[in-house]
Amino acid sequence: MDEENIRHGENVRELMRRKLDNEEYRLIRREWIAHSIAEDSRSIPGLLGTLTEDCVYELIQTGHKWVGHEGAAAFYTELLTAFPDIHFDLQNIVIGPQGVYEEAHVTGTHLGTWLGVPASGRKVDYTVIIYFPWDPAKKKFKGERVMSTLLPEHLQ
């Protein structure tokens, strides 16, 4: 087992040992709601207000990564420009001391460049699974780890 896998395994065990009290649960839930409202209203400052300064946005299926508030702002600017009518229909959610896990059905129209793919005008309809890791010390999300059934080649 290499050093990276050992650290990852230790991190998972640490996450599993986190205790959750009612106040922290309410705080995590409140931050997720604020994040969702900001996303729906296209408020990048509102989104950034729910994130740690060193947040990381990662698209697992493509390897794309954005770091820090500047990176998160770039991610959202591109996403919301590429799909100005994007709509997330929440299907499942789990809130715990590790953060929030959600599954959503997403629809929108590809009207701007996304991940280097120019606008196609195509309607998209896909599933997204997002993990919002929680930073208990900073009381904010450390970003998003996103897995989507929509791949850049689907837009061409």
N, C-alpha and C positions, 0 to 999 in steps of 0.2 A: 504494500500500500504506500503510495507516495505521500509526501508532506502535505500537499494540497488536500487530498482526500482525508487525511488524518484530521487536519484543521476543520474541514467541513463536517466530519462526523462529530467532533467535539462541539461545534457550534449547534448542531441539531440537538444533541443531548442537553446543552444549555437551554435552548429554546423550549424543549419539552419540560424542563424543570421550573419554568417561570410560573409563579403563582399569580392569580388574578383576583383582585378585590373588586367590589361593586363600583367604587369610585373610578378605578382605572378603566373598567369595562365601559362605564358611561362616557369617559373622556375619549376613548378610542372610537366609540360609536359616534360621538358628537363630531370628532375630527373627520371621520369618513363621510358623514352627512354634509358637513361644510365643504369637503372636497367635491362631492357629487353635485351639490348646488352650484359651486363655482364652475365646474365643468359644464353643466347644463346652461349656465348663463355666459359661458365663454370668457370667464374672468381669470386671466392668468395670474394677477396679483392674489386673488382669492385662492387659487390652486397652490401657489407658492407658500402661502400662509399656513398650509397644512403639512409642509415638508421641511425636513432638516436641511440646513445649508449644504451639506455634503450628500444630498440624495442622489440616487442612481436610478435611471429609467433604462430598462433592458427588455428588448424583444428577443425572447428565447429562441424563436424559430429562425431568426435571421442573424442574430449576433449583434445587432445594432445596439449602441449604448450611448446614453447622454448622462453627464455628471454635473452635479451641483444645481443651484437655482438657475444659472444661465443655461445649462443643458436641458433642464425640465421646461424652461420657457421656450427653448428652441423646439423641443419635442411637441409641446402643445400648439405652438404657433404653426408648425408644419401640419400637424394632424387636423387642426380646426380649419386651416386654409384649404387643405386637400379635400376635406369632407365637411363643408360648411353646414350641411344638414345632418351630420352624424347624430344618431340616437342610440343610447344604451338602454336596453330593456332588461333590467335585473331579473335573473332567473333563480340564483341561489346566493346566499351570503353566510359566512361564518366569521364571528368576531371572537377573538381570544387575546391572551396576553402577548402572543407573537405578532398580532396584527389582524388584518382583514383579508379574507379570501372571498372573491366574488366570481360568479359566472354570469355573463350577459350575452344577450342576443343583440347584435349591432347591425344597423342599417345606415345607409348614406349614399351619396353620389360623389364619385371621384372627379372633382373639378379643379384640382391643383396637384402639384408634384408631391408624391409621397414616396419616401425611400428611394429617390432618384428616378421614379417612374412618372413621366409627365401625365397630366390629366387625360383621362380616357372618356370621361362622360358616363362611364358605366355605373349602374346601381350595384351596390355591394350589400351582401346579406351573409353574415358570418357569426361565429361564436368566439368569444374571448374569455379567457380565464386570467384573472389578475390577482397577484398576491401583493398586498401593501405591508411590508415589514414595519413593525412598530419599534421606535426607539424609546424605551421607558424613561431614560434620563432626560431626553430632550422633549419628550411628550409630543412627538410629531412622527409622521411617516418618513421612512428612509428611502422612499421612492416607490417604484412599481416594477414587479417582474411580470411581464405580459407574455402569454401564450395565445396565439391567434390562429384560426384556421384560414385567415386571409394572408396569402403570401404575395410578394411584389409581382411575381409572374402572372397571378390571377388578374391583375389590373391591365395587362398589355393586350 
